[in-house]
Amino acid sequence: MHHFQYRNGELHAEDVPVRELASRYGTPLYVYSAATLRRHFQAFDSAFTGVGHLTCYSVKANSNVHLLRLLAEMGAGMDIVSGGEMHRALAAGVPGQRIVYSGVGKQDDEIRAALEADILLFNAESVQELERINALAGQMGRTARIGVRINPDVDPKTHPYISTGMRNNKFGLDMEQARAAYLLARDLPNVQPVGIDCHIGSQLTTLAPFLEALDRVLDFHERLRDLGLAITHLDLGGGLGITYGEETPPHPKEFGEAVSERLRGRGLSLILEPGRVIAGNAGILVGRVIYTKSTPSKNFIIADAAMNDLVRPSLYQSYHRIAEVQPAGRDEITADVVGPICESGDFLARDRILPGMQQGDLLAVFSAGAYGFSMSSNYNSRPRAAEVLVDGASARCIRKRETLADLVAPELHAEE
Ligand SMILES: *Cc1c(COP(=O)(O)O)cnc(C)c1O
């Protein structure tokens, strides 16, 4: 459920006509719905009320500081994968005690900053990283709470680029190596092994892979207990999928019930890291048709929104619903919706049946709230889009459109 619906013949974001936002802020434009974000967070978080848990929103899905603040005010923690994301989380007012940090390549300055912030948990992904965290914590006179990220070798049945818990992926350690890492951690003076972690992938549309991974991790947890390790936190990562088109992912409630049931009586506090399921359907990308053209083999709708704004179709061949902001009742055609970028891979949709849009029409690309703006770039020297947050009848700009001066400033001032 989301709050981008048609009323009086045109698309609204909550109570605001998208047409008005496009004329006020220009296009391409990301529009988010505060009510949808709140609703998604609430639905997810309340699915786990039966167990002690912390829902750590995955910052990389959409890192805008205003969205982080909105979620933090609802009690969300944050799942980060870089020092930059920690900087954003702290700027949004998230206490260190509600931050968990994953990623295979944590660097010294990032680890130091996280120790400084006294974060809840480092999810270590290699023995070298564990040793590095221990050394830096020692220098700073601190103790780092750590977990080891387990690679449970489970196929999440999603796109290969967003599968992270299979044997050949770079993430985590297999059970045997993880066991050795915990034994090392037990002996290191400046780390305290309190967590166990896994994250097997993104856009999962069935429960089975989650539960298979969880069962393996829980077995492993018992082995750790036998070694005398006192693990208090189980981090199950993120990955719950959303509906872009025809997918029917499990409802968070179903996910929450299945997970809570397996955790009962184990004395483990649960950490969850949802990203896409919170932000994905809480945002749309609004573009305007610049030109249309029909070649002997294809119809093209050329929009001012491109792969630099939303790379998911190009990178993952993903489907995003596209529709007119003001449906005009024109006959349908089969068309590619493309952007101005000089790459044949620059498309938002291919061979899509759509109303025959015309020059100047506004179009909405749905389900663009996660891995949309956060993956955007300046490719082809295109300034990045503006972002607007709608809450009821009010709208405010939460990131201004980049200017041409912004594009060249770091080059013109490279010596500073
Ligand atoms: C990307 C990521 C997530 C969030 O995944 P979603 O599919 O957006 O829920 C959670 N944890 C880690 C470690 C990640 O890398």
The ligand as a Gaussian input file, in Angstrom:
#p B3LYP/6-31G(d) Opt

LIG

0 1
 C       21.597000      -3.768000       1.376000
 C       21.624000      -4.358000       2.731000
 C       20.446000      -4.434000       3.482000
 C       19.109000      -3.976000       2.981000
 O       18.586000      -4.804000       1.987000
 P       17.087000      -4.556000       1.487000
 O       16.895000      -5.595000       0.440000
 O       16.996000      -3.191000       0.953000
 O       16.183000      -4.771000       2.651000
 C       20.541000      -4.926000       4.760000
 N       21.732000      -5.345000       5.293000
 C       22.865000      -5.302000       4.572000
 C       24.132000      -5.760000       5.203000
 C       22.856000      -4.816000       3.276000
 O       23.997000      -4.783000       2.579000

